[in-house]
């Protein structure tokens, strides 16, 4: 009878550098168990004890993970992976004491003899034993059959064909399956990777051939290009009239609430993975390939193919280096002839709003490609005599694409806001007290139909912070940095204040770093500029001739960069706005537990959550004076309430009706 083995918590751990925490393990395994997955594989990607090894450490011990699993999987069977040489027999004994049902003993396909004692001892413990023939493709079908027969003789309950590099085709699976069948009647399992996009096809072929256990993972989460996708496999089996008794809806909820966030930085399909599949090259040796490819300036993809022609099991460093050296001596230079259309000549000058709409349109296009939000950053002009203008520079961050413009009057600011409000997600507007019309602008924003999109801040504050950050970078390593801030205005005052906070004092002379906050300050600097670091704080303090003179006299001129700080400001303001929107109700009760919203001074023992209506995160437990209790200050009842609420929130995520 066909059984599904889900390896999300084992093979999937590669994706997050083996950093599953106990909560992750408990929640994922609980859902898999509740959904009816018959076999749940857990633990470190490389098996028992691997989490203690340098370069692949886990945050918790095997014993802690095993305890969490034992508490979470109540209805179905769970087990672990074990590689002789990484783990010891005592590790299997410990896992068995925790109630483990099966162990999968993995060896390279040509090293099966290493597993004999572990298989026999595991059977003595009453465990179901699977022999996983890692890198099955490295031997011929007839040779693999002989190794499979050995595992049967050792006492294994099942032998698993393992497409470690994801390079097999369905006909390969059939060839191995039939060869094993001729040699032994031991049940056969299949574990496939998806480097060439064939994991599902190979798994379905294995099922067709009478495979008894197939490996899958939620969203295909796994080493290299991942595994067969649990939820898709279940649905394909149903389309073929075979219901494996697993609740697919629960698996889909698990995928969307817990697994998808873990895959943010995981790209299953990439050039290295595809070439590794083609060459049947194991991803564990990639670091060696990258090292030698860099050293000898050769293409790592071509090096992978070359190495696999010699060794598809171990790929020793000496072999990789020798082949990389040979490739470097014989490689030819490659070139691509690319012709990019030249910009049209004589483009008509656009007016302010037309130019703004063009820039915003470009930002919207970029944001849509990468699923980011668009922000218009509208600042007041600081430089005297400047007119309103649109910046041609669009800055991209992790979550936002930011277009910027400067307004020189209330009318210009209003028109720019009104012209773009419908196109952007957020309006980040400078209402700092620089111009006498800033209060009127704020009143206009708050009374408009788009007030829910408005984020207000003082650009001069972010600006001065960016200057001070630049000063800190330029003064790094200087035991007693001397800084001179030239100018007498609001920007210079803010910079001096921030410098004072961090223990830097602005001096009149002898400075190694000079900050100019207004035009016309280059004269004195040119007299002795050798080695001087000059910051043009207003980006326009110097004329071209003044800049040339400074450079000729040995100075280096820098400009502040507000990009990262603006992104941080946006994120903070959005978070605070969301918090403010929920402040109408400040206290409540969830599942009988007293809760309060962030930003409220609540009674001692009240649990603070991020959102009263739809909590997703517990901030902490109030101490009654505006602080949070530390973990060692919690009473047993308070700790129980926190855990109860945490489980309530996680269950709610997993079983709620998802919105699309």
C-alpha positions as CSV (number, residue, x, y, z in Angstrom):
1,X,0.0,0.0,0.0
2,X,1.3,3.4,-1.0
3,X,2.3,5.7,1.8
4,X,3.3,9.4,1.8
5,X,6.4,10.5,3.7
6,X,6.6,14.3,4.2
7,X,10.2,15.5,4.7
8,X,9.5,19.3,5.1
9,X,11.0,19.4,8.6
10,X,14.1,17.4,7.5
11,X,15.0,18.1,3.9
12,X,13.3,21.5,4.1
13,X,15.7,22.6,6.8
14,X,18.4,23.1,4.2
15,X,16.5,26.1,2.9
16,X,16.8,27.9,6.2
17,X,20.3,26.8,7.0
18,X,19.0,24.2,9.5
19,X,17.4,26.9,11.7
20,X,14.0,25.5,12.4
21,X,13.1,26.4,16.0
22,X,11.1,24.2,18.4
23,X,7.9,26.2,17.7
24,X,8.3,25.7,13.9
25,X,8.8,22.0,14.4
26,X,5.9,21.6,16.8
27,X,3.5,23.5,14.6
28,X,4.4,22.0,11.2
29,X,4.5,18.5,12.6
30,X,1.2,19.0,14.4
31,X,-0.5,20.1,11.2
32,X,1.0,17.3,9.1
33,X,-0.2,14.9,11.8
34,X,-3.7,16.4,12.0
35,X,-3.9,16.3,8.1
36,X,-3.3,12.6,8.2
37,X,0.2,12.4,6.7
38,X,1.2,8.8,7.6
39,X,5.0,9.3,7.8
40,X,6.6,12.5,9.0
41,X,10.4,12.8,8.8
42,X,12.0,15.4,11.1
43,X,15.3,16.8,12.2
44,X,18.5,18.1,10.7
45,X,18.8,17.8,6.9
46,X,21.9,15.7,7.3
47,X,20.4,13.6,10.1
48,X,21.1,12.9,13.8
49,X,24.0,14.8,15.4
50,X,24.6,16.9,12.2
51,X,23.4,20.0,14.1
52,X,26.5,19.9,16.3
53,X,28.9,20.0,13.4
54,X,30.8,23.1,12.3
55,X,29.1,24.9,9.4
56,X,25.7,23.2,9.9
57,X,24.8,23.9,13.5
58,X,21.1,24.0,14.6
59,X,19.8,26.2,17.3
60,X,18.6,23.3,19.5
61,X,19.9,19.8,20.3
62,X,18.5,16.6,18.8
63,X,17.0,15.8,22.2
64,X,15.0,19.0,22.3
65,X,13.7,18.5,18.7
66,X,12.8,14.9,19.5
67,X,10.9,16.0,22.6
68,X,9.0,18.6,20.6
69,X,8.1,16.0,17.9
70,X,7.0,13.4,20.4
71,X,4.6,15.9,21.9
72,X,3.2,17.0,18.6
73,X,2.8,13.8,16.5
74,X,0.1,11.7,18.2
75,X,-1.8,9.8,15.5
76,X,0.8,9.0,12.8
77,X,4.4,7.8,12.6
78,X,7.5,9.9,12.8
79,X,11.1,9.3,12.2
80,X,14.6,10.7,11.5
81,X,17.4,10.5,9.0
82,X,20.8,9.0,10.0
83,X,24.1,9.0,8.2
84,X,26.8,6.6,9.5
85,X,29.9,8.7,10.4
86,X,27.9,11.8,11.2
87,X,25.7,10.1,13.8
88,X,26.4,7.3,16.3
89,X,24.2,4.4,17.3
90,X,23.5,6.0,20.7
91,X,21.7,8.8,18.7
92,X,19.3,6.3,17.3
93,X,18.8,4.7,20.7
94,X,18.0,8.2,22.2
95,X,15.5,8.9,19.4
96,X,13.8,5.5,19.9
97,X,13.4,6.4,23.6
98,X,11.4,9.4,22.6
99,X,9.0,7.1,20.7
100,X,10.4,7.3,17.2
101,X,8.7,4.9,14.8
102,X,11.2,4.7,11.9
103,X,14.7,5.5,11.0
104,X,16.1,6.2,7.5
105,X,19.8,5.2,7.2
106,X,21.5,7.0,4.3
107,X,24.8,6.0,2.7
108,X,26.3,6.8,-0.7
109,X,25.1,4.0,-3.0
110,X,28.6,2.5,-3.1
111,X,29.0,2.5,0.6
112,X,26.0,0.4,1.8
113,X,28.3,-1.9,3.9
114,X,28.7,1.0,6.3
115,X,25.0,0.7,7.3
116,X,25.0,-3.0,8.3
117,X,25.5,-2.7,12.0
118,X,23.1,0.3,12.3
119,X,20.4,-1.5,10.4
120,X,20.6,-4.6,12.6
121,X,20.8,-2.6,15.8
122,X,17.8,-0.4,14.8
123,X,15.7,-3.5,14.0
124,X,16.6,-4.8,17.5
125,X,15.0,-1.6,18.8
126,X,11.8,-2.5,17.0
127,X,12.1,0.3,14.5
128,X,11.0,0.3,10.8
129,X,14.2,0.8,8.8
130,X,14.6,2.4,5.4
131,X,17.9,2.1,3.6
132,X,18.4,5.3,1.5
133,X,20.8,4.8,-1.4
134,X,22.1,8.3,-1.8
135,X,23.2,9.3,-5.3
136,X,21.7,6.2,-6.7
137,X,22.5,7.4,-10.2
138,X,26.2,7.0,-9.6
139,X,26.0,3.2,-10.2
140,X,24.4,1.2,-13.0
141,X,21.0,-0.3,-12.4
142,X,22.6,-3.8,-12.0
143,X,25.1,-2.5,-9.5
144,X,22.4,-0.7,-7.5
145,X,20.4,-3.9,-7.4
146,X,23.3,-5.7,-5.8
147,X,23.5,-3.0,-3.1
148,X,19.8,-3.1,-2.5
149,X,20.0,-6.9,-2.0
150,X,22.6,-6.2,0.7
151,X,20.3,-3.9,2.6
152,X,17.6,-6.6,2.5
153,X,20.0,-9.1,3.9
154,X,21.0,-6.7,6.6
155,X,17.3,-6.5,7.6
156,X,16.0,-3.3,6.1
157,X,12.2,-3.1,5.6
158,X,12.5,-0.9,2.5
159,X,15.2,0.4,0.1
160,X,14.8,3.9,-1.2
161,X,16.0,5.0,-4.7
162,X,17.4,8.5,-4.1
163,X,17.8,11.0,-7.0
164,X,20.0,13.3,-4.9
165,X,20.9,15.7,-7.8
166,X,17.5,15.7,-9.4
167,X,18.8,14.5,-12.8
168,X,16.8,11.3,-13.4
169,X,14.1,10.8,-16.0
170,X,11.1,8.5,-15.5
171,X,12.8,5.8,-17.7
172,X,15.8,5.9,-15.3
173,X,13.4,5.3,-12.3
174,X,11.9,2.4,-14.2
175,X,15.3,0.9,-15.0
176,X,16.5,1.0,-11.4
177,X,13.1,-0.3,-10.1
178,X,13.1,-3.3,-12.4
179,X,16.7,-4.2,-11.7
180,X,16.1,-4.2,-8.0
181,X,13.0,-6.3,-8.5
182,X,15.0,-8.9,-10.3
183,X,17.5,-9.1,-7.4
184,X,15.2,-8.9,-4.3
185,X,11.6,-8.5,-3.3
186,X,12.3,-5.8,-0.7
187,X,9.8,-2.9,-0.9
188,X,11.0,0.1,-2.8
189,X,10.7,3.8,-1.9
190,X,11.6,6.9,-4.0
191,X,13.1,10.3,-3.0
192,X,13.3,12.8,-5.9
193,X,14.8,16.3,-6.3
194,X,13.6,18.8,-8.8
195,X,16.7,20.2,-10.5
196,X,15.5,19.4,-14.0
197,X,11.8,19.8,-13.1
198,X,11.2,16.0,-13.1
199,X,10.6,15.3,-9.4
200,X,6.8,15.0,-9.8
201,X,7.1,12.9,-13.0
202,X,9.6,10.6,-11.5
203,X,7.5,10.2,-8.3
204,X,4.4,9.4,-10.4
205,X,6.4,6.8,-12.3
206,X,7.6,5.3,-9.1
207,X,4.0,5.0,-7.9
208,X,3.0,3.4,-11.2
209,X,5.8,0.9,-10.7
210,X,4.5,-0.1,-7.3
211,X,6.6,2.1,-5.0
212,X,5.4,1.8,-1.4
213,X,6.8,5.0,0.1
214,X,7.3,8.3,-1.8
215,X,8.9,11.4,-0.3
216,X,7.4,14.9,-0.7
217,X,7.6,18.2,1.1
218,X,5.2,21.1,1.5
219,X,5.9,23.6,-1.4
220,X,8.7,21.3,-2.4
221,X,10.9,22.9,0.3
222,X,14.2,21.1,0.2
223,X,17.9,21.0,-0.6
224,X,19.0,22.5,-3.9
225,X,16.0,22.8,-6.2
226,X,13.7,21.1,-3.7
227,X,11.5,18.0,-3.7
228,X,8.2,16.7,-5.0
229,X,5.5,19.1,-3.8
230,X,3.3,17.4,-1.2
231,X,0.1,19.3,-1.9
232,X,0.4,18.9,-5.7
233,X,1.2,15.2,-5.4
234,X,-1.9,14.6,-3.3
235,X,-4.2,16.4,-5.8
236,X,-2.6,14.6,-8.8
237,X,-3.3,11.3,-7.0
238,X,-6.9,12.3,-6.5
239,X,-7.2,13.1,-10.2
240,X,-6.1,9.5,-10.8
241,X,-8.7,8.2,-8.4
242,X,-6.4,7.4,-5.5
243,X,-7.2,9.3,-2.3
244,X,-4.3,8.8,0.2
245,X,-6.5,10.1,3.1
246,X,-4.6,13.3,3.7
247,X,-6.5,16.6,4.1
248,X,-5.1,18.7,1.3
249,X,-6.8,21.9,2.6
250,X,-4.8,21.7,5.8
251,X,-1.6,21.2,3.9
252,X,-2.4,24.3,1.8
253,X,-3.1,26.3,4.9
254,X,0.2,25.2,6.3
255,X,1.9,26.2,3.1
256,X,0.5,29.7,3.0
257,X,0.8,30.5,6.7
258,X,4.1,28.9,7.7
259,X,6.1,27.7,4.7
260,X,5.7,30.6,2.2
261,X,7.3,33.1,4.5
262,X,10.4,30.8,4.9
263,X,10.8,30.7,1.1
264,X,11.2,34.5,0.6
265,X,14.9,34.2,-0.3
266,X,14.7,30.7,-1.8
267,X,14.9,30.3,-5.5
268,X,14.2,26.7,-6.5
269,X,14.9,27.2,-10.2
270,X,18.4,28.6,-10.9
271,X,21.2,28.0,-13.3
272,X,23.4,26.1,-10.8
273,X,20.6,23.8,-9.7
274,X,19.6,23.1,-13.3
275,X,23.2,22.3,-14.4
276,X,23.7,20.2,-11.2
277,X,20.7,18.2,-12.2
278,X,21.9,17.7,-15.7
279,X,25.4,16.6,-14.6
280,X,24.0,14.7,-11.6
281,X,26.3,16.7,-9.3
282,X,25.5,16.8,-5.6
283,X,24.9,20.3,-4.2
284,X,27.0,19.6,-1.0
285,X,30.2,20.1,-3.1
286,X,29.2,23.5,-4.6
287,X,31.3,25.5,-2.2
288,X,34.4,23.7,-3.6
289,X,33.3,24.4,-7.1
290,X,32.7,28.1,-6.4
291,X,36.1,28.4,-4.7
292,X,38.0,27.0,-7.6
293,X,35.9,28.7,-10.3
294,X,36.7,32.0,-8.6
295,X,40.4,31.2,-8.2
296,X,40.9,30.1,-11.9
297,X,38.3,32.5,-13.4
298,X,36.2,29.8,-15.0
299,X,32.5,29.3,-15.3
300,X,31.3,27.2,-12.3
301,X,28.5,25.7,-14.3
302,X,30.9,24.3,-16.9
303,X,33.2,23.1,-14.1
304,X,30.3,21.2,-12.5
305,X,29.7,19.3,-15.8
306,X,33.4,18.5,-16.1
307,X,33.8,17.3,-12.5
308,X,30.8,15.0,-12.9
309,X,32.4,13.3,-15.9
310,X,35.0,12.0,-13.4
311,X,33.2,11.6,-10.1
312,X,29.5,11.9,-9.2
313,X,29.8,10.7,-5.6
314,X,32.6,12.5,-3.7
315,X,34.0,15.3,-6.0
316,X,37.4,15.7,-4.1
317,X,38.8,19.2,-4.0
318,X,42.1,18.1,-5.7
319,X,40.1,16.9,-8.7
320,X,38.0,20.1,-8.9
321,X,41.2,22.3,-8.8
322,X,42.9,20.2,-11.4
323,X,40.0,20.5,-13.8
324,X,39.5,24.2,-13.1
325,X,43.2,24.8,-13.9
326,X,42.9,22.8,-17.2
327,X,39.7,24.8,-18.1
328,X,41.5,28.1,-17.4
329,X,44.3,27.2,-19.8
330,X,42.0,26.2,-22.6
331,X,39.0,28.5,-22.3
332,X,38.1,31.0,-25.0
333,X,36.8,34.5,-24.4
334,X,33.0,34.8,-25.1
335,X,31.2,37.9,-26.1
336,X,27.7,39.0,-26.9
337,X,26.8,41.7,-29.4
338,X,24.1,43.8,-27.8
339,X,22.5,46.9,-29.4
340,X,20.4,49.1,-27.2
341,X,18.2,51.7,-29.0
342,X,19.6,55.2,-28.6
343,X,17.4,57.7,-26.8
344,X,15.4,60.0,-29.1
345,X,16.9,63.4,-29.7
346,X,15.2,66.6,-28.9
347,X,12.8,65.3,-26.3
348,X,10.3,68.1,-25.4
349,X,10.7,69.6,-21.9
350,X,7.9,68.5,-19.6
351,X,6.1,70.6,-17.1
352,X,6.2,69.8,-13.3
353,X,3.1,67.5,-13.1
354,X,3.8,65.8,-16.4
355,X,7.3,65.0,-15.2
356,X,6.1,63.8,-11.9
357,X,3.5,61.5,-13.4
358,X,6.2,60.0,-15.7
359,X,8.5,59.3,-12.7
360,X,5.6,57.8,-10.7
361,X,4.6,55.7,-13.6
362,X,8.1,54.3,-13.9
363,X,8.1,53.6,-10.1
364,X,4.7,51.8,-10.4
365,X,6.0,49.6,-13.2
366,X,9.1,48.6,-11.2
367,X,7.0,48.0,-8.1
368,X,4.6,45.7,-9.9
369,X,7.4,43.5,-11.2
370,X,8.7,42.8,-7.7
371,X,5.5,43.1,-5.8
372,X,6.5,46.2,-3.8
373,X,4.6,49.3,-2.7
374,X,5.0,52.7,-4.3
375,X,5.8,55.7,-2.2
376,X,5.9,59.4,-3.3
377,X,8.3,61.3,-1.1
378,X,7.4,65.0,-1.3
379,X,9.8,67.3,0.5
380,X,9.9,71.1,1.0
381,X,12.6,72.9,-0.8
382,X,15.4,73.8,1.6
383,X,17.8,75.7,-0.7
384,X,16.9,79.4,-0.9
385,X,15.6,80.4,-4.3
386,X,15.0,76.8,-5.5
387,X,11.9,76.0,-7.5
388,X,9.7,72.9,-7.4
389,X,11.2,69.9,-9.2
390,X,11.0,66.2,-9.7
391,X,13.9,63.9,-9.0
392,X,14.8,61.5,-11.9
393,X,16.2,59.0,-9.4
394,X,13.9,56.2,-8.2
395,X,15.2,54.4,-5.1
396,X,14.3,50.8,-4.5
397,X,14.4,49.0,-1.1
398,X,13.2,45.6,0.2
399,X,9.5,46.5,0.2
400,X,9.2,50.0,-1.4
401,X,9.9,51.9,-4.6
402,X,10.3,55.6,-3.8
403,X,9.8,58.5,-6.2
404,X,10.8,61.9,-4.9
405,X,9.9,65.5,-5.6
406,X,10.5,68.9,-4.0
407,X,7.8,71.6,-3.6
408,X,8.6,75.3,-3.4
409,X,5.1,76.4,-2.5
410,X,1.9,75.3,-0.9
411,X,0.1,75.3,-4.3
412,X,2.9,73.1,-5.9
413,X,2.8,70.7,-3.0
414,X,-1.1,70.4,-3.2
415,X,-1.1,69.8,-6.9
416,X,1.6,67.2,-6.8
417,X,-0.2,65.3,-4.0
418,X,-3.5,65.4,-5.8
419,X,-2.0,64.4,-9.1
420,X,-0.4,61.2,-7.8
421,X,-2.5,60.1,-4.8
422,X,-4.4,57.5,-6.8
423,X,-1.3,56.0,-8.3
424,X,0.7,55.4,-5.2
425,X,0.3,53.3,-2.1
426,X,1.7,55.9,0.3
427,X,2.3,59.7,0.3
428,X,5.3,60.4,2.5
429,X,5.1,64.2,3.0
430,X,7.6,66.5,4.7
431,X,5.7,68.9,7.0
432,X,8.7,70.0,9.0
433,X,8.6,73.7,10.0
434,X,10.9,75.0,7.3
435,X,8.5,77.1,5.3
436,X,5.6,79.1,6.6
437,X,3.1,77.1,4.6
438,X,3.9,73.6,6.1
439,X,1.0,73.7,8.5
440,X,-1.4,74.5,5.8
441,X,-0.1,71.6,3.8
442,X,-0.7,69.3,6.7
443,X,-4.2,70.5,7.1
444,X,-4.9,69.9,3.4
445,X,-3.5,66.3,3.7
446,X,-5.5,65.4,6.7
447,X,-8.8,66.7,5.2
448,X,-8.3,65.0,1.8
449,X,-9.9,61.8,0.6
450,X,-6.5,60.2,0.6
451,X,-5.6,60.9,4.2
452,X,-5.3,57.2,4.9
453,X,-2.3,57.1,2.5
454,X,-0.5,60.0,4.1
455,X,2.6,59.5,6.2
456,X,4.0,62.8,7.6
457,X,7.6,63.4,8.8
458,X,10.2,66.1,9.0
459,X,12.7,65.7,6.1
460,X,15.2,67.9,7.8
461,X,15.5,65.3,10.6
462,X,16.2,62.4,8.3
463,X,18.6,64.7,6.3
464,X,20.6,65.6,9.3
465,X,20.8,62.0,10.4
466,X,22.1,61.0,7.0
467,X,24.9,63.7,7.3
468,X,25.9,62.4,10.8
469,X,26.0,58.8,9.5
470,X,28.3,59.9,6.7
471,X,30.5,61.7,9.3
472,X,30.7,58.6,11.4
473,X,31.8,56.5,8.4
474,X,34.4,59.1,7.4
475,X,35.7,59.4,11.0
476,X,35.8,55.7,11.6
477,X,39.1,54.6,13.1
478,X,40.0,58.2,14.2
479,X,40.5,58.1,18.0
480,X,39.5,61.8,18.4
481,X,37.8,62.9,15.2
482,X,37.6,66.7,14.6
483,X,34.5,67.9,12.8
484,X,33.6,71.4,11.6
485,X,30.0,72.2,10.6
486,X,30.0,75.4,8.5
487,X,26.8,77.5,8.2
488,X,24.2,79.0,10.5
489,X,20.8,77.5,9.8
490,X,18.4,74.8,10.9
491,X,20.3,72.0,9.2
492,X,23.6,72.9,10.8
493,X,21.9,73.2,14.2
494,X,20.4,69.7,13.9
495,X,23.7,68.2,12.8
496,X,25.5,69.8,15.8
497,X,22.8,68.6,18.2
498,X,23.1,65.0,16.9
499,X,26.9,65.1,17.0
500,X,26.7,66.2,20.6
501,X,24.5,63.2,21.5
502,X,27.1,60.8,20.2
503,X,30.0,62.7,21.8
504,X,31.4,64.5,18.7
505,X,31.8,68.3,19.1
506,X,32.0,70.7,16.2
507,X,35.3,72.6,16.1
508,X,36.2,75.9,14.5
509,X,39.5,74.9,13.0
510,X,41.8,71.9,12.6
511,X,39.0,69.6,11.5
512,X,39.6,66.4,9.4
513,X,35.9,66.3,8.4
514,X,34.2,69.5,7.2
515,X,30.4,69.8,6.7
516,X,29.0,72.6,4.5
517,X,25.3,73.4,5.1
518,X,25.1,76.5,2.8
519,X,26.6,77.9,-0.3
520,X,29.8,79.9,-0.5
521,X,31.8,78.1,2.1
522,X,34.6,76.7,0.0
523,X,37.1,79.6,0.2
524,X,38.8,78.8,3.5
525,X,38.8,75.1,2.7
526,X,40.9,75.5,-0.4
527,X,43.9,76.9,1.5
528,X,44.9,73.7,3.2
529,X,42.8,70.9,1.8
530,X,45.3,68.0,1.6
531,X,43.6,64.9,3.0
532,X,40.5,66.8,4.0
533,X,37.1,65.1,3.9
534,X,34.3,67.5,2.9
535,X,30.6,66.7,3.0
536,X,28.3,68.8,0.8
537,X,25.4,68.5,3.2
538,X,22.9,70.4,0.9
539,X,24.1,68.7,-2.4
540,X,24.8,72.0,-4.2
541,X,26.9,73.9,-1.7
542,X,29.8,74.3,-4.3
543,X,30.1,75.4,-7.8
544,X,31.9,73.3,-10.4
545,X,35.0,75.6,-10.1
546,X,35.0,75.3,-6.3
547,X,34.7,71.5,-6.5
548,X,37.6,71.4,-8.9
549,X,39.7,73.6,-6.7
550,X,39.0,71.4,-3.7
551,X,40.0,68.3,-5.5
552,X,43.1,69.9,-6.9
553,X,44.2,70.8,-3.4
554,X,43.8,67.2,-2.1
555,X,40.3,67.2,-0.7
556,X,37.6,64.6,-1.3
557,X,34.0,65.8,-1.5
558,X,31.2,63.5,-0.3
559,X,27.4,63.8,-0.3
560,X,25.0,62.2,2.2
561,X,22.7,59.4,1.0
562,X,19.2,59.4,2.6
563,X,18.0,56.3,0.7
564,X,18.3,53.7,3.5
565,X,17.1,56.1,6.2
566,X,14.0,57.0,4.1
567,X,13.2,53.3,3.6
568,X,13.4,52.8,7.4
569,X,11.3,55.9,8.0
570,X,8.6,54.6,5.7
571,X,8.5,51.2,7.4
572,X,8.3,52.8,10.8
573,X,5.6,55.2,9.9
574,X,3.4,52.5,8.3
575,X,3.8,50.3,11.4
576,X,2.8,53.2,13.7
577,X,-0.1,54.2,11.4
578,X,-1.5,50.6,11.6
579,X,-1.1,50.7,15.4
580,X,-2.9,54.1,15.6
581,X,-5.7,52.8,13.5
582,X,-6.5,50.1,16.1
583,X,-6.2,52.5,19.1
584,X,-10.0,53.0,19.2
585,X,-10.1,49.8,21.2
586,X,-7.2,49.5,23.6
587,X,-8.1,46.5,25.7
588,X,-9.9,43.2,25.2
589,X,-10.0,39.5,25.8
590,X,-9.0,36.6,23.6
591,X,-9.9,33.1,24.6
592,X,-10.4,34.2,28.1
593,X,-7.0,36.0,28.3
594,X,-6.7,39.7,29.0
595,X,-5.0,41.5,26.1
596,X,-4.1,45.1,25.2
597,X,-2.8,46.9,22.1
598,X,0.7,48.1,21.5
599,X,1.4,51.5,22.9
600,X,-0.9,51.1,25.9
601,X,0.2,51.0,29.5
602,X,-1.8,48.0,30.7
603,X,-2.3,46.2,34.0
604,X,0.3,43.7,35.2
605,X,-0.1,40.3,33.5
606,X,-2.0,41.7,30.5
607,X,-0.6,40.3,27.3
608,X,0.3,42.9,24.7
609,X,-0.5,42.0,21.1
610,X,0.2,43.7,17.7
611,X,-3.5,43.9,16.8
612,X,-6.5,43.3,19.0
613,X,-8.9,42.3,16.2
614,X,-6.5,40.1,14.3
615,X,-3.4,39.4,16.5
616,X,-0.4,37.8,14.7
617,X,2.3,38.5,17.2
618,X,2.6,38.6,21.0
619,X,4.7,41.6,22.0
620,X,5.1,40.6,25.7
621,X,3.4,40.6,29.1
622,X,2.9,43.9,30.8
623,X,4.5,44.7,34.1
624,X,1.9,47.3,34.9
625,X,4.3,50.3,34.6
626,X,4.8,50.5,30.8
627,X,7.5,47.8,30.6
628,X,7.4,44.1,29.7
629,X,8.1,41.3,32.2
630,X,11.2,39.3,31.4
631,X,10.8,35.5,31.0
632,X,12.2,34.8,34.5
633,X,9.7,37.3,36.0
634,X,6.6,35.5,34.6
635,X,4.5,33.6,37.1
636,X,3.4,30.1,36.1
637,X,-0.1,31.4,35.3
638,X,1.3,34.2,33.2
639,X,3.6,31.9,31.2
640,X,0.7,29.5,30.7
641,X,-1.5,32.3,29.4
642,X,1.2,33.5,27.0
643,X,1.7,29.9,25.6
644,X,-2.1,29.4,25.4
645,X,-2.5,32.7,23.4
646,X,0.5,31.9,21.2
647,X,-1.1,28.5,20.3
648,X,-4.5,30.2,19.7
649,X,-2.9,32.7,17.3
650,X,-1.0,30.0,15.4
651,X,-4.1,27.7,15.1
652,X,-6.2,30.7,14.0
653,X,-3.6,31.3,11.2
654,X,-3.7,27.7,10.1
655,X,-7.4,27.1,10.0
656,X,-8.7,30.5,9.1
657,X,-10.4,31.3,5.8
658,X,-7.7,32.8,3.7
659,X,-8.4,35.9,1.7
660,X,-7.4,36.3,-1.9
